[in-house]
Amino acid sequence: MQTKQNHIDFERYRRQILIDGWGAETQDKLRNSKVFIAGVGGLGCPVALNLTSAGIGNITICDADTVDVSNLNRQFLHAEKNIGVDKTTSALQILSGFNSGINFTTISEKITTDNVDELVADADIILDCLDNFAGRYALNQCAIRKQIPLVHGAVWGMEGRVTLFTPPTTPCLACLFPVSPVQEEIPVLGVVTCATGSLQAMEAILFLGGSRPSLSGEMLIMDYSAMRFQTLEISRTPGCPVCGHL
């Protein structure tokens, strides 16, 4: 770490570099990593901010929506003044000012089966922060085709769930949800999305830093109303039409 920029980086990340087993080597891995964040809403806001603060060098944020007043109870990267503004633009205003050393790419497009491979490109990991299963299924299929780990997060009311999909070692999203649940408005508290998204970011950091992913083959379920966390083993579905060929 001899250049001025590297010295600045060391000072910024010094406290996490001090973590046992972390060091400059892990920090360099994060700086050279590429992540794709699908959605910059309730889950995507804490994911994006935590990955930015941790020093993930290349972050792509994809979201087709604009900021709405109903977002403001949980999507803390968006301010009242940005109502009607693209969420990617709104989020970038905060993120770029928070850490100027990160290379950000913003995409204001809806994720579909037709464009997902191009959007995800050569990302090292995908973070599913969406609120619809059409987009989630497209990400799942892309992750399998490209053999990219997919960190899945979801919330409902006072419950959150996080897992890491890495077929064929683990099941895929279609193994757990072979049929899309009925689309409806999700009841949610901001603290729930913030905590759940932060755990998604933690799982991504563990993977990118070279640690054993803690939730590979397991679903972490958080009951925030009772402050109880549990992990459940999740299994592949024999003959899954999406990952069964692996």
C-alpha positions in Angstrom: 0.0 0.0 0.0 2.3 2.7 -1.3 0.2 5.1 -3.3 -1.7 8.0 -1.8 -5.0 6.4 -2.8 -4.1 3.1 -1.2 -3.0 5.0 2.0 -6.4 6.7 2.1 -8.1 3.3 1.5 -6.1 1.8 4.4 -7.2 4.6 6.7 -10.8 4.3 5.6 -10.9 0.5 6.1 -8.4 0.2 8.9 -10.9 -0.9 11.6 -12.2 -3.8 9.5 -8.7 -4.7 8.3 -7.9 -5.3 12.0 -10.5 -8.1 12.2 -8.8 -11.4 12.8 -8.3 -13.2 9.5 -9.2 -10.1 7.4 -6.1 -8.1 6.7 -5.1 -6.2 3.5 -5.6 -9.3 1.4 -9.3 -9.6 2.1 -9.8 -5.8 1.6 -8.1 -6.1 -1.8 -10.5 -8.9 -2.7 -13.4 -6.7 -1.9 -12.0 -3.8 -3.8 -11.6 -6.0 -6.9 -15.1 -7.5 -6.6 -18.1 -6.8 -8.8 -21.7 -7.1 -7.4 -25.1 -6.8 -9.0 -27.8 -5.4 -6.7 -31.3 -6.1 -8.1 -33.6 -3.5 -6.6 -32.8 -0.5 -4.5 -35.8 -0.5 -2.3 -36.3 -1.7 1.3 -33.7 -4.4 1.0 -31.5 -2.9 -1.6 -30.9 0.3 0.3 -29.1 -1.4 3.3 -27.4 -3.8 0.9 -26.0 -1.0 -1.2 -24.9 1.2 1.7 -23.2 -1.7 3.6 -21.4 -2.9 0.5 -20.3 0.7 -0.3 -19.0 1.3 3.2 -17.2 -2.1 3.2 -15.3 -1.1 0.1 -16.7 -3.3 -2.6 -15.0 -1.8 -5.6 -17.6 -2.2 -8.4 -21.3 -2.0 -7.6 -24.1 -2.1 -10.2 -27.6 -1.1 -9.0 -30.6 -2.0 -11.1 -34.1 -0.7 -10.5 -36.8 0.4 -12.9 -39.0 2.3 -10.4 -39.2 5.9 -9.2 -39.3 7.1 -5.7 -42.8 7.2 -4.2 -43.9 8.6 -0.8 -44.9 5.1 0.3 -41.3 4.1 0.0 -40.0 6.5 2.7 -40.8 4.5 5.8 -38.0 2.0 4.9 -36.0 3.1 1.8 -33.5 5.4 3.5 -31.4 6.2 0.5 -34.4 8.2 -0.9 -35.5 11.6 0.4 -38.8 13.4 0.1 -37.2 15.8 -2.5 -36.6 12.8 -4.8 -40.2 11.7 -5.1 -40.7 11.0 -8.8 -37.0 10.5 -9.4 -35.5 7.2 -10.6 -34.5 5.2 -7.6 -31.1 4.5 -9.1 -30.4 8.2 -9.5 -31.7 8.9 -6.0 -29.6 6.2 -4.4 -26.5 7.2 -6.3 -26.7 10.7 -4.9 -26.1 9.3 -1.4 -23.8 6.4 -2.2 -21.3 8.4 -4.4 -21.0 11.0 -1.7 -20.5 8.4 0.9 -17.6 6.7 -0.8 -16.0 8.3 -3.8 -13.7 5.3 -4.3 -16.4 3.0 -5.6 -17.2 2.5 -9.3 -21.0 2.7 -9.5 -23.1 1.6 -12.5 -26.8 2.4 -12.4 -29.4 0.7 -14.6 -33.0 2.0 -14.7 -34.5 -1.1 -16.4 -36.9 -3.8 -15.4 -35.3 -7.2 -15.1 -36.7 -9.7 -17.4 -35.7 -13.1 -18.8 -34.7 -11.3 -22.1 -32.3 -8.8 -20.6 -31.1 -10.3 -17.3 -27.9 -11.9 -18.7 -26.8 -8.6 -20.2 -27.6 -6.6 -17.1 -25.8 -8.9 -14.7 -22.8 -9.1 -17.0 -19.7 -10.4 -15.2 -20.7 -9.8 -11.6 -19.1 -12.0 -9.0 -22.3 -12.3 -7.0 -26.0 -11.3 -7.3 -28.1 -9.8 -4.5 -31.8 -10.4 -5.0 -33.5 -7.4 -3.3 -36.7 -7.5 -5.4 -40.3 -7.6 -4.4 -41.7 -9.6 -7.4 -41.2 -13.2 -8.4 -41.0 -12.6 -12.1 -37.7 -10.7 -11.6 -36.6 -13.2 -9.0 -37.0 -16.1 -11.3 -35.1 -14.3 -14.0 -32.2 -13.7 -11.7 -32.3 -17.3 -10.5 -32.1 -18.6 -14.1 -29.2 -16.2 -14.9 -27.3 -17.2 -11.8 -27.6 -20.9 -12.8 -26.5 -20.3 -16.4 -23.5 -18.2 -15.3 -22.8 -20.1 -12.1 -22.9 -17.0 -10.0 -23.9 -17.1 -6.4 -27.3 -15.5 -5.6 -28.0 -14.0 -2.2 -31.8 -14.1 -1.7 -33.6 -11.9 0.8 -37.3 -11.5 1.5 -39.5 -9.8 4.1 -43.1 -10.0 5.2 -44.5 -8.1 8.2 -42.1 -8.7 11.1 -40.3 -11.6 9.4 -37.2 -11.7 7.2 -35.4 -14.5 5.3 -32.0 -14.8 3.8 -30.2 -17.6 2.0 -27.4 -18.2 -0.5 -28.2 -20.2 -3.6 -25.2 -21.9 -5.3 -26.6 -24.9 -7.3 -25.8 -27.7 -7.5 -24.4 -27.5 -4.0 -27.7 -25.9 -2.8 -31.2 -25.7 -4.1 -32.3 -22.8 -6.3 -35.2 -20.4 -5.9 -37.4 -22.6 -8.1 -36.8 -25.6 -5.8 -38.3 -23.6 -2.9 -40.9 -21.8 -4.9 -41.9 -23.9 -7.9 -45.0 -21.7 -8.4 -44.9 -17.9 -7.9 -46.8 -16.7 -4.8 -49.7 -14.4 -5.4 -48.4 -10.8 -5.9 -49.8 -8.5 -3.2 -48.7 -5.5 -1.2 -46.1 -6.4 1.4 -46.7 -5.2 5.0 -43.3 -4.2 6.4 -41.5 -2.1 8.9 -38.3 -0.2 8.0 -36.2 -1.8 10.7 -37.1 -5.2 9.3 -35.9 -4.5 5.8 -32.8 -2.7 7.1 -31.8 -5.6 9.3 -32.5 -8.2 6.7 -30.7 -6.3 3.9 -27.7 -5.9 6.2 -27.6 -9.7 6.6 -27.7 -10.1 2.9 -24.7 -7.7 2.6 -22.9 -9.7 5.3 -23.3 -12.9 3.3 -22.0 -11.3 0.2 -19.0 -9.9 2.0 -18.2 -13.3 3.5 -18.3 -14.8 0.0 -16.3 -12.1 -1.7 -13.7 -12.0 1.0 -13.0 -15.7 0.7 -14.8 -16.9 3.8 -17.0 -20.0 3.8 -20.6 -18.7 3.0 -22.5 -19.1 6.2 -25.9 -19.7 4.7 -25.1 -22.1 1.8 -27.8 -24.7 2.0 -29.6 -23.0 4.9 -32.4 -20.5 5.2 -32.0 -17.9 8.0 -35.4 -16.9 9.3 -35.7 -13.9 11.5 -38.8 -13.3 13.7 -38.2 -9.7 14.7 -41.4 -9.5 16.7 -40.0 -12.1 19.2 -36.3 -11.4 18.4 -35.7 -15.0 17.6 -33.5 -16.3 14.7 -33.3 -19.8 13.4 -31.7 -21.6 10.5 -33.4 -24.4 8.5 -31.7 -26.8 6.1 -33.0 -26.4 2.5 -32.8 -29.2 0.0 -32.8 -29.5 -3.8 -36.0 -30.6 -5.5 -35.3 -33.7 -7.6 -36.1 -33.0 -11.2 -36.3 -29.2 -10.7 -36.9 -27.7 -14.2 -34.4 -24.9 -13.5 -31.5 -26.5 -11.8 -32.2 -30.2 -12.1 -29.8 -30.7 -15.0 -26.8 -29.6 -12.9 
